[in-house]
């Protein structure tokens, strides 16, 4: 308040700012007491605990994102195999037909590449419906974790503000 020009110029604003600051400090003290925090060290430990929980949520979200990306890639490969299977079957039925192969070389190559990559991970062609169901489950789980993550952000912001207020309050107490 000592550096704020408005406070120096207006007694009414100074009164309001003083009252506001006291209310903010009181809210911080109430929060600290409600959570059984008795020292700065305990407050810092509590902040670290909440930060660790938030990081844990973020790590889980990243893992789910990776799984979803892998399933999406698998789904694309399954789609490619189904889309170009007919070209491949016709080519295999008559491998000596060079004109057909040249005309549909890109489709046949895409089919073979997608099938080879799928065979590395699966013994048989995965079911599209099963992949979609798994993607839906993962999306639901991700949404739940994202909500928790968002709520921990507001908690973290509040805790950082309380820590700041505590430091300011304790600094003023020491001056007295």
C-alpha positions in Angstrom: 0.0 0.0 0.0 2.9 2.3 0.6 3.8 2.4 -3.1 0.3 2.7 -4.5 -0.3 6.3 -5.7 -4.1 6.0 -5.3 -3.7 5.0 -1.6 -1.6 8.1 -0.9 -4.0 10.4 -2.7 -7.3 9.2 -1.3 -8.2 8.4 2.4 -11.3 6.5 1.3 -9.3 4.3 -1.0 -6.7 3.8 1.7 -9.5 2.7 4.1 -10.9 0.3 1.4 -7.5 -1.2 0.6 -6.7 -1.7 4.3 -10.0 -3.4 4.9 -9.6 -5.6 1.7 -6.1 -6.6 2.7 -7.2 -7.6 6.2 -10.1 -9.6 4.8 -7.7 -11.4 2.4 -5.3 -12.2 5.2 -8.2 -13.4 7.4 -9.3 -15.8 4.6 -5.8 -17.1 4.2 -5.5 -17.7 7.9 -8.9 -19.5 8.0 -7.8 -21.7 5.1 -4.6 -22.6 6.8 -6.3 -23.4 10.1 -9.1 -25.5 8.3 -6.3 -27.6 6.8 -4.5 -28.1 10.1 -1.4 -26.2 8.9 0.6 -24.8 11.8 3.8 -23.6 10.1 5.3 -22.3 6.9 7.0 -25.6 6.5 3.7 -27.5 6.7 2.2 -25.1 4.2 5.1 -25.6 1.8 4.8 -29.4 2.2 1.0 -29.2 1.5 1.7 -27.1 -1.6 4.3 -29.7 -2.8 1.8 -32.6 -2.1 -0.9 -30.9 -4.2 1.7 -30.1 -6.9 2.8 -33.8 -7.0 -0.8 -34.9 -7.3 -1.3 -32.5 -10.2 1.9 -33.8 -11.9 0.7 -37.4 -11.4 -2.6 -36.5 -13.1 -0.7 -34.9 -16.0 1.4 -38.0 -16.4 -1.7 -40.2 -16.5 -3.3 -37.9 -19.2 -0.1 -38.1 -21.3 -0.2 -42.0 -21.1 -3.8 -42.0 -22.2 -3.1 -39.6 -25.0 -0.3 -42.0 -26.2 -2.6 -45.0 -26.0 -5.3 -43.1 -27.9 -2.8 -42.1 -30.6 -1.6 -45.7 -31.0 -5.2 -47.0 -31.3 -6.0 -44.3 -33.9 -3.0 -45.4 -35.9 -4.1 -49.0 -35.6 -7.6 -48.0 -36.7 -6.2 -46.2 -39.8 -4.2 -49.3 -40.7 -7.3 -51.6 -40.3 -9.2 -49.2 -42.6 -6.4 -49.3 -45.2 -6.3 -53.1 -45.2 -10.1 -53.3 -45.6 -10.1 -50.6 -48.3 -7.4 -52.1 -50.5 -8.0 -55.9 -49.7 -9.9 -56.4 -53.0 -7.0 -55.0 -55.1 -4.5 -57.2 -53.3 -6.7 -60.3 -53.7 -7.1 -59.7 -57.4 -3.3 -59.3 -57.7 -2.7 -62.5 -55.8 -5.2 -64.4 -57.9 -3.3 -63.4 -61.1 0.3 -62.3 -60.2 1.4 -62.5 -63.8 -0.9 -59.6 -64.8 1.7 -56.8 -64.9 -0.7 -54.2 -66.2 -3.1 -54.7 -63.3 -0.2 -54.5 -60.8 1.2 -51.3 -62.4 -2.2 -49.7 -62.4 -2.9 -50.5 -58.7 0.7 -50.6 -57.4 0.0 -47.8 -54.8 -3.1 -49.5 -53.4 -1.3 -52.9 -53.2 1.7 -51.4 -51.5 -0.4 -49.6 -49.0 -2.3 -52.8 -48.2 0.9 -54.8 -47.7 2.5 -52.1 -45.6 -0.5 -51.7 -43.3 -1.0 -55.5 -43.0 2.7 -56.0 -42.1 2.6 -53.3 -39.4 -0.6 -54.8 -38.0 0.9 -58.3 -37.9 3.7 -57.0 -35.7 1.2 -56.2 -32.9 -1.7 -58.5 -33.6 -2.1 -62.2 -34.5 -5.3 -61.4 -36.5 -6.8 -58.3 -37.9 -8.3 -56.2 -35.0 -12.0 -55.4 -34.9 -12.9 -51.8 -35.7 -15.7 -51.8 -33.2 -13.5 -53.0 -30.4 -11.0 -50.3 -31.2 -13.7 -47.6 -31.2 -15.0 -48.9 -27.9 -11.6 -48.8 -26.4 -11.1 -45.2 -27.7 -14.4 -44.2 -26.2 -13.4 -45.6 -22.8 -10.0 -43.9 -22.9 -11.6 -40.6 -23.9 -14.0 -40.9 -20.9 -11.1 -41.6 -18.6 -9.2 -38.7 -20.0 -12.1 -36.3 -19.6 -12.4 -37.3 -15.9 -8.7 -36.8 -15.4 -8.8 -33.4 -17.2 -11.6 -32.2 -14.8 -9.5 -33.3 -11.8 -6.5 -31.6 -13.3 -8.4 -28.3 -13.8 -9.7 -28.3 -10.3 -6.2 -28.8 -8.9 -5.0 -25.8 -11.0 -7.5 -23.5 -9.1 -6.4 -25.2 -5.8 -2.7 -24.5 -6.7 -3.4 -20.9 -7.6 -5.2 -20.5 -4.3 -2.4 -22.1 -2.3 0.3 -19.9 -4.0 -1.8 -16.8 -3.1 -2.1 -18.0 0.5 1.6 -18.7 0.7 2.3 -15.2 -0.7 -0.2 -13.6 1.7 1.3 -15.6 4.6 4.8 -14.3 3.7 3.4 -10.7 3.5 1.5 -11.1 6.8 4.4 -12.6 8.6 6.7 -9.9 7.3 4.5 -7.3 8.7 4.3 -9.1 12.0 8.0 -9.2 12.3 8.2 -5.4 11.6 6.0 -4.7 14.7 
